[in-house]
């Protein structure tokens, strides 16, 4: 049923084996219990093969309570992971265990309506190469007030690879035959998504090199379009979604989202990836400072301790100890919070709290086009010193030798996953 009053009937399951697979993400006990009951009551039983609840190391206190609760529900499986997988790898685990024809991934902070499932299955039955999503209505995160979406929109993204909603363009409005016609969308929202299980596996599933959560819906949509599929939002199916005004997790989730966007840029955008790097300055949080002569990267081994540690040389890796940023204030900053800066003590490069002083600043550096990094106050160059006795960064008279040639290399972030 659409908001405009048009109807479409789907009285029988269009899939021969009448199966459905559903994966649930867990956020807290109350929302999980409510959601499980809502799904069981509001999904036609003949369409349901098995529902799976994934618990991945976040809510350890629910171990026995959750097991007992799930054991009383027919057709629901509990999949456990000993470590935190995040959305992406959690969904991949659920998909690997699935046996039904269709996968439906749903976040735990959603509430479905009666009749939400049938339109998704019906649309997939006409073309197995589609990825479809319901219209996502808004549930207020404080009051749980439900707001029915009136204006239909589609999913899009910008050059920062951030998802956003956008009005339907005029040419898309013209090809729609009625108010309940499917909406072609560049990107599917990530909260609720359905697809043929074999199509999902054939196009490579989710990118296994993406971690935790962030931009997985964008990557899957790009993959579908480029592999001969399509992406649609179906007005006949509606699910409520709680949009939080904050993210309930901190680092490393924040950095994982940036990593995932870099992964998309490096994998799918070809030469257009440079536009992404120009627009998303946060992507440079995950830059390596690579020395051409030695072939190693700058590394801070005491990353979780206080500052005042020596910067060393180590083989380049994807470790957070090698994440640096050069900014417009001519500082070389370290880590996710970026509160530590390259400083100098007795010609050795160390990390200190960033001072942002304007005069006699030991923390200002000139990164030159040729690859040399000049310490502005002393006029000396940053040089990699690698011997049996030491592997550190020091200041030396500039002479353009290879050990004084550096580059901030964000493209190397993905090399050693």
Secondary structure as UniProt FT lines:
FT   TURN            3..4
FT   TURN            16..17
FT   STRAND          21..24
FT   HELIX           29..42
FT   HELIX           45..47
FT   STRAND          50..55
FT   HELIX           60..62
FT   HELIX           63..71
FT   TURN            74..75
FT   STRAND          76..80
FT   HELIX           86..97
FT   STRAND          102..106
FT   STRAND          110..112
FT   TURN            114..115
FT   HELIX           116..126
FT   TURN            128..129
FT   STRAND          130..139
FT   TURN            141..143
FT   STRAND          146..147
FT   STRAND          153..157
FT   TURN            159..160
FT   STRAND          163..167
FT   HELIX           170..175
FT   TURN            179..180
FT   STRAND          183..184
FT   STRAND          192..196
FT   HELIX           197..202
FT   TURN            203..204
FT   TURN            208..209
FT   HELIX           216..226
FT   TURN            227..228
FT   STRAND          230..242
FT   TURN            251..252
FT   HELIX           253..268
FT   HELIX           270..272
FT   HELIX           273..279
FT   HELIX           281..286
FT   STRAND          287..291
FT   TURN            292..294
FT   STRAND          297..299
FT   TURN            301..304
FT   STRAND          312..314
FT   HELIX           320..322
FT   STRAND          324..326
FT   TURN            328..329
FT   STRAND          332..334
FT   TURN            335..337
FT   STRAND          340..345
FT   TURN            346..347
FT   STRAND          348..353
FT   TURN            362..363
FT   STRAND          365..367
FT   TURN            369..370
FT   STRAND          373..375
FT   TURN            376..378
FT   STRAND          381..386
FT   STRAND          391..396
FT   HELIX           402..404
FT   STRAND          406..409
FT   HELIX           410..414
FT   TURN            415..416
//
